[in-house]
């Protein structure tokens, strides 16, 4: 009976260690997932339009009133 008790205690101690390791891994996974940026595929036409808008913005900027309207402010 004493052998069974010691075995159960050893198993319990191992389970506590495993639980702590799982918590650490879970935290690391959460950090990795939080850092991931999902990429979205866009068409060539959309890419050209974005490039055009970038160039237009570089040249002219965005009027404050237009920006506020677009953002709903």
Secondary structure, 3 states (H helix, E strand, C coil): CHHHHHHHHHHHHHHHHHHHHHHHHHHHHHHHHHHCCCCCCCCHHHHHHHHHHHHHHHHHCCCHHHHHHHHCC
